Amino acid sequence: MSGRATNTPGLLLRHPDGSSFRFDPGALSLELLPTGGPGPLSYFEVLHGPADLVRWAEESRLPGGLGAGSGSGSDGGLVVSAAEVADARALRDALWRIAESRVREEPPAPDDLATLNDAAARPSLTSRLTVGGERSWTPGGTGTGLLSTVARDAIDLFTGAYAHRIRTCGAHDCRLLFVDTSRPGKRRWCSMERCGNRHKVRAHRARLTGSDAEAPTTDQR
């Protein structure tokens, strides 16, 4: 499960073990990945029904106003079906495999490309400007439109200037993916709050252990 705090970059990821941390993957399409995934990543699955996909849209980096509507979509809220939730899981799993292939500098699987391209070919969500100068969403938004928006973002990412900066977290037990948009391009961790801090703690303990081992023993004779 994830959430976004006001004016705070990134998603608040909640691990099944009860811990939580802030994670900014740097792209909309990569924000979908922490909702679950293929194989062992299914342990983290949170997209069980339409409300879960709507909640993800609300918590993503997309502008606000994509919450659940009246049921008709006439008020700008998303209308999501169970079939579209299944499509979301399929797109997410394909994005996992494509992004990890990119990290390994290997070509993506044809089936995964087909899933991505089919989603991108559908009409996407459209935004509009209100009289008050604010951004809102055109009524009638659907889960399919949301997935098209995500898929098009992924294509832009995989073909854009930062395609070579898609990385896996440096921790040996973390598979979270992010795009490093920092100027120096030296981002290593999914989050300094989680994996970065754990690495610092382990390194500190290792230094202390090494110092103890190298300390001369006192002659007690």
N, C-alpha and C positions, 0 to 999 in steps of 0.2 A: 504494500500500500504506500501511496505517496501523497504529498501535499505541498503546496507552495505558500510560503509566508509572504505577506505584503511587502513589496519593495526589497525582497531578499532573493538574490539569484539562485536558481537551481531548485530541484525538488527535494522535499523532505522524505527520504526513504525510510520505511519502517521494516526492519528485518523480522522474520518470524520468531526470532529469539527474544524479541522485545526491545532491542536497541534501535536507535535511529540516528541518521546523519544527513547532512546537506550534500547533495550531488548535482552538479551542473555539467551535463554531457556536451553542451555547446551547440546543440542542434535539436530541432523539434523531433525529427525522425528517431534520433537516439534516445529521446525521452520515453519513447514507447517501450524500449527494450526491458527496463527494470520491472515491467508488469508481469514477467514470466519468461518463458522461452522453451526451446526444444530440449528433449532429453532431461538431464538432471535439473535444468533450470525451471522445469515445470513445478518444482517445489515452491517457487516464489509466485505462482499464478494468482492473479487478483482479478482478471477479466472473466468473471463468471456469468454476468448478465448485463443487459443494456445499461442499467444504472452505473455499473462499474466503468463502462467506456465513457459515459457522459461525465462522470467524476474525473476521469483522467483528463478529458478535454478541458475541464474547468481548471485543473491544477497544472496543465502544461504551459508552455511559454506563449501559446496563442492568446490574443487579447481576450478580455472578459466578455461575458454575454452568451456563452455557449452552454449554459446550464440547461437542465431539462425544461422543455416548454409545456404547453398546455396539452400536448398530445397530437396537435395538428401541425406544429411547426410555425403557426401563424405569428407567434410572438418572438421569433428568432431563436427559440430554444431548439436543441437537437432532438430529433426523433430517431431512436435507434432500435433495430429489431434484433432478435436472437441470432438470426442468420448473419447480420452484420458484425456481431460480437465474434462469431466463429471466423469471419473474414479478417477481423482485426488480429486474432491470434495467429492466423496463417500468415498475414503480412509481417507481423512482428517476428515470427520464427524465421521467415525468409530474410528479413533485415539482419537478424543476428548472424546468420550464416554468410550473407554477402559481406557484412562489415568485417567479420573475422577473416574472411578470405582476403579482403583488402589489406588487413594488417599483415597477413602472411604473404602478401604479394602474389596471390594465386587467383585464377579466374573464378568467378562465381558459377554455381551450378545453373544450368539452363532452366530448370523448373523454378528456382528461386527468382531468376530474372523475369520469368513469365509472370509470376505472382506479383512482383513489384510493378512491372509495366502494365499489367491488366488493371491494377488499382489506380495507377496514375492516369490511365486513359479515361476514367470516369469523370464527370463534372465535379469540380472541387467546391469547397465552401467559398462564398464570396462576401466581402465586407463592403460597407457603405459608410458615408459620412452623414452624420445627423445635423439638424439645424443648429444644435448647440456646439458644433465643432468637435463632436466625439465620434469615435469609431464604434460601429455596431455591425451585426451580421444580418445578411439578407434572410428574411423568413424562409422557412422550408428546408433548413439544414438537416442533413441525414448522416447516419453513420458512414454510408458510402462516400459522401462528400468529404467527411472528416478523413477517411482513409486515403482518399485521392490527394488531399492536401499534404498528408504525411508522406505519401509515396513520392510526390513531386519534390518535396523538401529533400528526401533521400537522394533522388537523382541529381539534384543541384549539389548536394554534398559530395557524392561520389565522383562528380565530374568537375568540381570547382577547385578553387585555389587552395583549399585546405584538405583535399582528398588524401594527400600524403601524410597528413597529421592525425589521421584516425588511429587511435591507440587503445590497447588494453591496459588496464590498471597494472602497475608494476608489482603489486602484491601477488605472491605465488598462489594464494587461495581466493583471488577475486577476478572475475571475468568481465566486470563492468567496462563498457566501451565509452570513449569520449573523443571529441575532436579538440585538439589543442589550438585554441585561437589566441593564445598569449603571444606577445611580440617576440620574446626570446625563443619560444617553441620548446621549452624544457619541462613542460608539465609531465609528471610521472604517475601521480596517484589519482584515483577516482575522486578522492576527497582527503584533504589534509586532516580533516576532523576524524576520519576513520582509518583508512589504510596508511596514510602518511604518518599519523600519530603513532599507530602501532609499530611502524617501522622504526621510528625514532626511539620508542621505548625498548624495542629489542636490541637496537644498536647500542643504546646506553647500557643495558644490562650486559651485553657482550664485552663492552669496554671495561666495565667493572670486574667482570669475571677474569678478563685478561690481566688486569692490574693486580688482582689477588694472586693469580698464578705466578706472576713475575716478581712479586714482592719477596725480598730475601727473608729467610727464616732467622729467628733470633737464636744464637747459640746459648743453650741452657746449661752448659757444663759448669 
